[in-house]
Amino acid sequence: MADSGVYLDNAATTPPFPEAVAAVARAMESVYGNPSSRHRLGLDAANVVERAREVVARSVGAEGSEIVFTGGGSEANNLALKGAAWAYRRAGRRVVVTAVEHSSVLEPARWLEEMGFEVVVVPVGSDGRAGLDDVLAVVTPETLVVSVMHVNNEVGAIQPVAALGRRLGAVRPTSGRRKGLPLLHVDAVQSLGRLDVDVRALGADLLTVSAHKVHGPKGVGALFVRRGVRLVPLVHGGGHEGGRRSGTENVPGIAGFSAALERMMALGPSEVSRRAADLRRRLVDAVREGWPRVVVNGPAPVGSRTGRTGGGEDAVAPHREDAVAPHIVSLSFPGVPGEVMQQHLQARGVYVSTGSACGSHHRGRASHVLEAMGCPPDVAGSAVRVSFSPLNTADEVERAAGAMVEVARSLAQRRAGP
Ligand SMILES: Cc1ncc(COP(=O)(O)O)c(C=O)c1O
């Protein structure tokens, strides 16, 4: 890191584990063969890729042959939606997504709409969660793909994916033109390493993961493609990755992904979540203590003191353990624009984001997630997202909470005048 600040923007990206850095360097220095070459250097590189494929597969309960390496989560999401819709286009035309999906799901869906597919966007409640029945209500015999993320990247809301997987499993034809449809795609970029991600338990046919969210390198990810599921590739060429993604494999990136994931999985999702829940509780409690007007957007975790959720006036929180992932928390300081809070925190060495870092290319636009949750404009416009990793400490969180309270107080004082 550039300085010894407090990095709390882990949903945007995570600092690489030293193991990942070492694996990338090792692959670049000594495994530089092309995995498609038939000589020893090529075989060495192919072995690195295949070992990594097994590690990624194991982390999501899949088989190696079901893992397609991609250039990141966005590409995997694009491949899932466009690839599946295109492959099954003769069996229907509907694609279902939720309103809070990442832009790398929403934009391909929009593109598919331009190509003649019918896209249905399912709304979410004020806690950021899509209702199971609301999703099922728009699944018709015309539906090809249903794409629902596991954990939302802005507010941490956990979507009812496993229940959806079970319900879709019960309505899928087992023969004929629509055999196995609709497919369930799950964007698990924010849940890998933090929650149990098991493709069979979730009932996923397609599932996206990304290396840089689990302390690996950027620009590498993977799509789980259940055996038997067809996809039209986005990248045509030499037929790499079982013909589903051509291009010489990013061997260093894949090696780094695998090394990072091994450490993350050794820590274990329940330990990672337990630590994050502790940090989240400390942060929310300390900020509330010093600035009671703070709003926590999204579902409230078990044991939180007041259940005020975004969009609601002191609404009673759902208090469901399975409703929110503790490593992401969205806080609003009404009256203090999110960017202003972010800048002031940065000046105090605390790094957070104003929402989705990946959406910040669309400057000036309110977060589509907070908007979909019905947050009033002053709540949506004053949101900052704090996200934890297993590398964060309680001291860092206390420091961040102190800085937030200090900024909120000093700006309020300035507004009130001398
Ligand atoms: C939920 C979610 N999906 C997909 C992505 C995109 O992943 P990548 O940055 O690897 O393209 C992100 C990144 O922020 C994300 O949070």
PDBQT file of the ligand as one rigid body, heavy atoms in Angstrom, charges set to zero:
ROOT
HETATM    1  C1  LIG A 501     -20.727  -8.407  -7.424  1.00  0.00    +0.000 C 
HETATM    2  C2  LIG A 501     -19.648  -8.167  -8.423  1.00  0.00    +0.000 A 
HETATM    3  N1  LIG A 501     -19.694  -8.797  -9.601  1.00  0.00    +0.000 NA
HETATM    4  C3  LIG A 501     -18.744  -8.629 -10.537  1.00  0.00    +0.000 A 
HETATM    5  C4  LIG A 501     -17.689  -7.781 -10.337  1.00  0.00    +0.000 A 
HETATM    6  C5  LIG A 501     -16.671  -7.598 -11.416  1.00  0.00    +0.000 C 
HETATM    7  O1  LIG A 501     -15.494  -8.300 -11.154  1.00  0.00    +0.000 OA
HETATM    8  P1  LIG A 501     -14.124  -7.861 -11.849  1.00  0.00    +0.000 P 
HETATM    9  O2  LIG A 501     -13.659  -6.611 -11.183  1.00  0.00    +0.000 OA
HETATM   10  O3  LIG A 501     -13.200  -9.027 -11.629  1.00  0.00    +0.000 OA
HETATM   11  O4  LIG A 501     -14.412  -7.665 -13.311  1.00  0.00    +0.000 OA
HETATM   12  C6  LIG A 501     -17.604  -7.075  -9.133  1.00  0.00    +0.000 A 
HETATM   13  C7  LIG A 501     -16.514  -6.108  -8.907  1.00  0.00    +0.000 C 
HETATM   14  O5  LIG A 501     -16.678  -5.153  -8.177  1.00  0.00    +0.000 OA
HETATM   15  C8  LIG A 501     -18.603  -7.290  -8.151  1.00  0.00    +0.000 A 
HETATM   16  O6  LIG A 501     -18.574  -6.651  -6.969  1.00  0.00    +0.000 OA
ENDROOT
TORSDOF 0
